[in-house]
């Protein structure tokens, strides 16, 4: 029986966004996260990940 699908957590989404900005391929990202690349592709094809929490923290620091 195949392993159950586990959703990407917030930390993984943050890492994917950083690696994508660094021009890493979906295959490279999948290897770094220990996920199958078919899990990464939908995340990359969605509109860009915007981390509201980090945006909020940077506004406070300013």
Secondary structure, 3 states (H helix, E strand, C coil): CCCCCCCCCHHHHHHHHHHHHCCCCHHHHHHHHCCCHHHHHHHHHCCCCCCHHHHHHHHHHC
